[in-house]
């Protein structure tokens, strides 16, 4: 091979090497560009995720603010004016001393004693003649029963779910007026256009005993902190809604208080009551409507044992029963948590478990849980879960709530004299 050929071959190899280098450089640039693109995509996805998270937090903040504003607006609602009166004035019977039977509220079934008394028949006649009965969706017997029950209870607070045209509200307010104290907190999300105008036509002395809340029952129960002696449920009759109202009412009603459930002839309220009672046998039915249920007969327009009503009445136990299924003791807003105290009745042997869900409403919000356990030897008395140092919000001055859960491991249910006390 000549020198010229060798030189040409060397030059050709150099050219090939340069081409390969150019290809490698191009591939490297492409790889870098792909990597940059991937990083850009990751960054974009991360930004999108952050934006979505910010949006969710903004929605939570907005919902919380709306709920607070609505509560403030409802609390500041002025008394209805004549401009809010219905186009057709309603007839209102004068305030009167309606006879009622005085019964022993410690009896196993004071409802039976009320309904068998001669004064109950007189009270029923009053509500039959009352012009408000034309606006009612329940019978005069039903209104008389609520009236007589409240006259014996003399409650500070009563809750009514479902106001409609405020006829039954009026009957209960008449009882509280005669008692000389108490408020009916009546709840109806659809009553803003009609209820205030009806209430405005009541005698001023009767209006002092009512607080109308144009809310859903869920919104109402979420913020209501009093312990009513009676809750009258006559809202949405679907099973799921009736079951919610039952459980929400059971959580706040006072010791030995009453839940009156209307439209028990309908499947929704009846099967909701059946499901609730199955899980909470410590609640006492005033009568035996639930035990009359016959498989294969889901529709029974005459199943109630409270004659001339469509009621089922449940009475709360004297204390709180805790089993192996966690029970929610409620949510409390407080500056910090030092102790959770419970008063156990005697003969309770086992282990009581406590969980506190702590929420700090900052931006972003913070949620954490703490758990404790304590063994009870059957002596009863006060048991205290202590938090040292106290549980505090992550940011000074931030809104701080404590949601308490209890569950029990023992041979028999744990009976508490009262709901847990937080301090």
C-alpha positions as CSV (number, residue, x, y, z in Angstrom):
1,X,0.0,0.0,0.0
2,X,1.4,3.4,-1.0
3,X,1.9,6.3,1.2
4,X,-0.9,8.2,-0.5
5,X,-3.4,5.4,0.2
6,X,-2.3,5.2,3.8
7,X,-2.7,9.0,4.3
8,X,-6.2,8.8,2.7
9,X,-7.2,5.9,5.0
10,X,-6.0,7.9,8.1
11,X,-7.9,10.9,6.9
12,X,-11.0,8.7,6.4
13,X,-10.7,7.3,9.9
14,X,-10.4,10.7,11.3
15,X,-13.5,11.8,9.5
16,X,-15.4,8.7,10.8
17,X,-14.2,9.4,14.4
18,X,-15.4,13.0,14.1
19,X,-18.7,11.8,12.8
20,X,-19.0,9.4,15.7
21,X,-18.1,12.2,18.1
22,X,-20.7,14.4,16.5
23,X,-23.3,11.7,16.9
24,X,-22.3,11.0,20.5
25,X,-22.5,14.8,21.2
26,X,-25.9,15.0,19.5
27,X,-27.2,12.0,21.5
28,X,-25.8,13.5,24.7
29,X,-27.6,16.8,23.9
30,X,-30.8,14.9,23.1
31,X,-30.5,13.1,26.4
32,X,-29.9,16.3,28.3
33,X,-32.9,17.9,26.6
34,X,-35.1,14.9,27.5
35,X,-33.9,15.1,31.1
36,X,-34.6,18.8,31.1
37,X,-38.1,18.0,29.7
38,X,-38.7,15.4,32.4
39,X,-37.6,17.8,35.1
40,X,-39.9,20.4,33.7
41,X,-42.8,17.9,33.6
42,X,-42.0,16.9,37.2
43,X,-41.8,20.5,38.2
44,X,-45.1,21.3,36.4
45,X,-46.8,18.3,38.0
46,X,-45.5,19.4,41.4
47,X,-46.7,22.9,40.9
48,X,-50.1,21.6,39.8
49,X,-50.3,19.4,42.9
50,X,-49.3,22.4,45.1
51,X,-52.0,24.5,43.4
52,X,-54.6,21.8,43.9
53,X,-53.6,21.5,47.6
54,X,-53.8,25.3,48.0
55,X,-57.2,25.2,46.3
56,X,-58.4,22.5,48.7
57,X,-57.2,24.4,51.7
58,X,-58.9,27.6,50.4
59,X,-62.1,25.6,50.0
60,X,-61.8,24.3,53.6
61,X,-61.2,27.8,54.8
62,X,-64.0,29.2,52.8
63,X,-66.4,26.6,54.0
64,X,-65.3,27.2,57.6
65,X,-65.8,30.9,57.2
66,X,-69.2,30.5,55.6
67,X,-70.3,28.2,58.5
68,X,-69.1,30.8,61.0
69,X,-70.8,33.7,59.2
70,X,-74.0,31.7,58.9
71,X,-74.0,30.9,62.6
72,X,-73.3,34.6,63.4
73,X,-76.1,35.8,61.0
74,X,-78.6,33.3,62.5
75,X,-77.7,34.4,66.1
76,X,-78.2,38.1,65.0
77,X,-81.5,37.6,63.3
78,X,-83.9,40.3,64.4
79,X,-87.4,39.6,65.5
80,X,-89.7,39.3,62.5
81,X,-91.4,42.5,61.5
82,X,-94.9,43.1,60.1
83,X,-93.3,43.3,56.6
84,X,-92.5,39.6,57.0
85,X,-96.0,38.5,57.8
86,X,-97.7,36.0,55.4
87,X,-100.0,37.5,52.9
88,X,-102.9,35.8,54.7
89,X,-102.8,36.4,58.5
90,X,-103.0,33.3,60.7
91,X,-105.4,32.8,63.6
92,X,-103.7,32.3,67.0
93,X,-105.5,31.1,70.1
94,X,-105.0,33.2,73.2
95,X,-102.5,31.9,75.8
96,X,-104.3,29.6,78.2
97,X,-103.6,27.3,81.1
98,X,-104.2,24.0,79.4
99,X,-104.8,21.2,81.9
100,X,-102.2,18.4,82.0
101,X,-101.5,15.3,84.1
102,X,-98.7,15.4,86.6
103,X,-96.9,12.1,86.4
104,X,-93.8,10.5,88.0
105,X,-91.0,11.0,85.5
106,X,-88.9,8.4,87.3
107,X,-91.5,5.7,86.3
108,X,-90.6,3.1,83.7
109,X,-93.0,4.5,81.2
110,X,-94.4,8.0,82.1
111,X,-95.8,8.3,78.5
112,X,-98.4,5.6,79.3
113,X,-99.4,7.5,82.5
114,X,-99.8,10.7,80.6
115,X,-102.0,9.2,77.8
116,X,-104.3,7.4,80.2
117,X,-105.0,10.5,82.4
118,X,-108.3,12.4,82.1
119,X,-106.3,15.7,81.7
120,X,-104.7,14.4,78.6
121,X,-108.1,14.1,76.9
122,X,-108.8,17.7,77.9
123,X,-105.4,18.8,76.5
124,X,-106.1,16.9,73.2
125,X,-109.4,18.8,72.9
126,X,-107.6,22.1,73.3
127,X,-105.2,21.3,70.4
128,X,-108.0,19.9,68.3
129,X,-109.8,23.3,68.6
130,X,-106.6,25.3,68.2
131,X,-106.5,27.2,64.9
132,X,-102.9,26.1,64.5
133,X,-104.0,22.5,64.0
134,X,-105.0,23.5,60.4
135,X,-101.2,24.0,59.7
136,X,-100.1,20.8,61.5
137,X,-98.8,17.6,60.0
138,X,-99.4,15.6,63.2
139,X,-102.6,14.9,65.2
140,X,-104.0,16.8,68.1
141,X,-103.2,13.8,70.3
142,X,-99.5,14.1,69.2
143,X,-99.4,17.8,70.1
144,X,-101.1,17.2,73.4
145,X,-98.6,14.4,74.2
146,X,-95.6,16.7,73.5
147,X,-97.3,19.5,75.5
148,X,-98.0,17.3,78.6
149,X,-94.5,15.8,78.4
150,X,-92.8,19.2,78.4
151,X,-95.0,20.4,81.3
152,X,-93.6,17.5,83.3
153,X,-90.0,17.9,82.1
154,X,-89.8,21.7,82.5
155,X,-86.8,21.7,80.2
156,X,-84.3,24.5,79.5
157,X,-83.9,23.4,75.9
158,X,-86.0,21.5,73.3
159,X,-84.9,20.7,69.7
160,X,-87.4,20.3,66.8
161,X,-86.1,19.0,63.5
162,X,-88.6,20.1,60.8
163,X,-90.6,23.2,61.5
164,X,-93.0,23.2,58.5
165,X,-95.7,25.8,59.5
166,X,-94.6,26.0,63.2
167,X,-97.9,24.5,64.5
168,X,-96.2,21.9,66.7
169,X,-93.6,24.5,67.5
170,X,-96.4,26.7,68.9
171,X,-97.8,23.7,70.9
172,X,-94.4,23.1,72.6
173,X,-93.8,26.8,73.1
174,X,-97.1,27.0,74.9
175,X,-95.8,24.3,77.3
176,X,-92.6,26.2,77.9
177,X,-94.5,29.5,78.5
178,X,-96.7,27.7,81.1
179,X,-93.5,26.3,82.7
180,X,-92.0,29.8,82.8
181,X,-88.7,28.9,81.1
182,X,-87.1,27.1,78.2
183,X,-86.5,27.6,74.4
184,X,-87.6,25.5,71.5
185,X,-84.7,25.5,68.9
186,X,-86.6,24.7,65.7
187,X,-84.7,23.7,62.6
188,X,-85.8,23.9,59.0
189,X,-83.7,24.8,55.9
190,X,-86.8,25.5,53.9
191,X,-88.7,27.7,56.3
192,X,-87.0,31.1,55.8
193,X,-89.8,32.5,53.7
194,X,-92.7,31.4,55.9
195,X,-91.7,30.6,59.5
196,X,-90.6,34.0,60.7
197,X,-93.8,35.6,59.4
198,X,-95.9,33.0,61.3
199,X,-93.9,33.4,64.5
200,X,-94.3,37.2,64.2
201,X,-98.0,36.8,64.7
202,X,-97.7,34.9,68.0
203,X,-98.2,36.7,71.3
204,X,-94.9,38.3,72.4
205,X,-94.8,36.2,75.5
206,X,-94.8,33.0,73.3
207,X,-92.1,34.3,70.9
208,X,-89.7,34.5,73.9
209,X,-89.6,30.7,73.9
210,X,-88.6,30.0,70.3
211,X,-85.4,30.2,68.3
212,X,-85.8,29.5,64.6
213,X,-82.7,28.1,62.7
214,X,-82.9,28.0,58.9
215,X,-80.4,25.2,58.7
216,X,-80.1,21.6,57.8
217,X,-80.1,19.3,60.8
218,X,-76.4,18.4,60.0
219,X,-75.4,22.0,60.2
220,X,-77.4,22.5,63.4
221,X,-76.1,19.5,65.2
222,X,-72.6,20.3,64.3
223,X,-72.6,23.5,66.4
224,X,-75.3,23.0,69.0
225,X,-73.7,22.6,72.4
226,X,-76.7,22.4,74.9
227,X,-78.1,19.2,76.2
228,X,-81.9,19.2,75.4
229,X,-84.3,17.2,77.5
230,X,-86.4,16.4,74.4
231,X,-85.6,16.2,70.7
232,X,-88.6,16.0,68.3
233,X,-87.5,14.5,64.9
234,X,-89.9,15.3,62.0
235,X,-87.5,16.1,59.2
236,X,-86.5,14.1,56.1
237,X,-88.1,10.7,56.4
238,X,-85.6,8.8,54.2
239,X,-83.8,6.0,56.2
240,X,-80.3,7.6,56.0
241,X,-81.5,11.1,57.1
242,X,-83.7,9.7,59.9
243,X,-80.8,7.5,61.1
244,X,-78.5,10.5,61.1
245,X,-81.0,12.6,63.1
246,X,-81.4,9.8,65.6
247,X,-77.7,9.4,66.2
248,X,-77.0,13.1,66.3
249,X,-79.9,13.6,68.7
250,X,-78.8,10.7,70.9
251,X,-75.3,12.3,71.2
252,X,-76.6,15.6,72.7
253,X,-79.8,14.7,74.6
254,X,-79.5,14.9,78.3
255,X,-79.5,12.0,80.8
256,X,-82.9,10.3,80.8
257,X,-84.0,12.7,78.0
258,X,-86.5,11.8,75.3
259,X,-86.3,11.4,71.5
260,X,-89.7,11.6,69.8
261,X,-89.6,10.2,66.2
262,X,-92.6,11.0,64.0
263,X,-93.9,9.1,61.0
264,X,-92.9,5.7,62.4
265,X,-95.5,4.1,60.1
266,X,-93.1,4.9,57.2
267,X,-90.2,2.5,56.5
268,X,-87.4,5.2,56.7
269,X,-88.0,6.3,60.3
270,X,-89.1,2.9,61.5
271,X,-86.1,1.0,60.2
272,X,-83.8,3.8,61.3
273,X,-85.2,3.4,64.8
274,X,-84.8,-0.4,64.6
275,X,-81.2,-0.1,63.5
276,X,-80.4,2.4,66.3
277,X,-82.1,0.4,69.0
278,X,-80.3,-2.8,68.0
279,X,-76.9,-1.1,68.5
280,X,-78.0,0.8,71.7
281,X,-80.2,-1.6,73.8
282,X,-79.6,0.7,76.8
283,X,-82.1,3.1,75.3
284,X,-85.7,2.4,76.5
285,X,-88.7,2.5,74.2
286,X,-91.8,4.0,75.6
287,X,-94.1,1.2,74.5
288,X,-93.3,-1.8,72.3
289,X,-93.7,-0.6,68.7
290,X,-90.3,-2.0,67.6
291,X,-91.0,-5.4,69.0
292,X,-94.2,-5.6,67.0
293,X,-92.3,-5.7,63.7
294,X,-93.0,-8.9,61.7
295,X,-90.7,-10.1,59.0
296,X,-92.4,-9.9,55.7
297,X,-94.5,-6.9,56.7
298,X,-92.3,-3.9,56.0
299,X,-95.2,-1.5,55.5
300,X,-97.5,-1.1,58.5
301,X,-99.5,2.1,58.8
302,X,-100.7,1.2,62.3
303,X,-97.5,-0.1,63.9
304,X,-97.3,2.5,66.7
305,X,-98.6,1.6,70.2
306,X,-99.1,5.3,71.1
307,X,-102.7,5.6,70.0
308,X,-103.7,8.4,67.6
309,X,-100.1,9.4,67.0
310,X,-97.5,8.2,64.6
311,X,-94.8,8.5,67.2
312,X,-92.0,6.2,68.5
313,X,-90.5,7.5,71.7
314,X,-87.0,6.5,73.0
315,X,-85.6,7.5,76.4
316,X,-81.9,7.9,77.0
317,X,-80.2,5.9,79.8
318,X,-79.0,7.6,83.0
319,X,-75.4,7.5,81.8
320,X,-73.2,6.7,78.8
321,X,-72.7,3.1,77.8
322,X,-69.3,2.2,76.2
323,X,-68.7,-1.1,74.4
324,X,-65.9,-2.5,72.2
325,X,-67.1,-0.3,69.3
326,X,-65.7,3.3,69.7
327,X,-68.2,5.9,70.7
328,X,-67.8,9.6,69.8
329,X,-68.1,11.8,72.9
330,X,-68.2,15.0,70.8
331,X,-66.0,17.9,69.6
332,X,-65.0,20.7,72.0
333,X,-63.2,23.9,71.0
334,X,-60.8,24.9,73.7
335,X,-57.4,26.8,74.1
336,X,-55.5,23.6,75.3
337,X,-56.2,20.1,76.7
338,X,-55.0,19.2,80.2
339,X,-57.3,16.3,81.3
340,X,-60.1,14.1,80.2
341,X,-62.2,12.9,83.3
342,X,-64.8,10.2,83.4
343,X,-67.0,9.0,86.2
344,X,-67.4,5.2,86.0
345,X,-70.2,3.4,87.8
346,X,-69.2,0.5,90.1
347,X,-68.7,-3.1,88.9
348,X,-67.0,-2.0,85.7
349,X,-63.8,-4.2,85.2
350,X,-61.7,-3.9,82.1
351,X,-59.7,-1.4,80.1
352,X,-60.9,2.0,78.9
353,X,-59.2,3.3,75.8
354,X,-59.2,7.0,74.9
355,X,-58.4,8.7,71.6
356,X,-58.3,12.5,71.2
357,X,-58.2,13.9,67.7
358,X,-56.6,17.3,67.9
359,X,-57.1,19.8,65.1
360,X,-55.4,23.2,64.8
361,X,-57.1,25.4,62.2
362,X,-54.0,27.1,60.7
363,X,-52.9,27.4,57.1
364,X,-52.4,24.5,56.4
365,X,-54.5,22.9,59.1
366,X,-52.8,20.3,61.4
367,X,-54.4,17.1,62.7
368,X,-52.9,14.7,65.1
369,X,-54.1,12.0,67.5
370,X,-53.1,11.0,71.1
371,X,-54.2,7.7,72.7
372,X,-54.3,6.7,76.4
373,X,-55.6,3.6,78.3
374,X,-56.6,3.1,81.9
375,X,-57.6,-0.1,83.7
376,X,-60.7,-0.1,86.0
377,X,-60.9,-2.6,88.8
378,X,-64.7,-2.4,89.4
379,X,-64.6,0.2,92.2
380,X,-66.1,3.0,90.0
381,X,-65.4,6.6,90.7
382,X,-63.5,9.3,88.9
383,X,-60.8,8.3,86.4
384,X,-58.5,11.0,84.8
385,X,-56.4,10.9,81.7
386,X,-53.7,13.5,82.2
387,X,-51.7,15.3,79.5
388,X,-48.4,16.7,80.8
389,X,-47.4,18.8,79.0
390,X,-50.9,19.9,77.9
391,X,-52.0,19.4,74.3
392,X,-51.8,22.8,72.6
393,X,-52.4,24.2,69.1
394,X,-49.3,24.4,66.8
395,X,-49.8,28.1,66.6
396,X,-50.6,30.4,69.6
397,X,-54.1,31.8,69.3
398,X,-55.2,29.4,66.6
399,X,-58.6,27.7,66.7
400,X,-58.1,24.3,68.5
401,X,-60.6,21.5,68.8
402,X,-60.6,18.2,70.6
403,X,-62.7,15.2,69.3
404,X,-63.0,12.5,71.9
405,X,-63.5,8.8,71.3
406,X,-63.9,6.0,73.9
407,X,-63.9,2.2,73.6
408,X,-63.9,-0.5,76.2
409,X,-62.6,-4.0,76.7
410,X,-64.4,-5.8,79.5
411,X,-66.8,-8.6,80.2
412,X,-69.8,-6.2,80.3
413,X,-70.4,-2.7,78.9
414,X,-68.9,0.2,80.8
415,X,-71.5,2.6,82.3
416,X,-70.4,6.2,82.7
417,X,-72.4,8.5,84.9
418,X,-72.0,11.3,82.3
419,X,-70.1,12.1,79.1
420,X,-66.4,12.8,79.5
421,X,-65.4,16.2,81.0
422,X,-62.5,18.0,79.3
423,X,-60.4,20.7,80.9
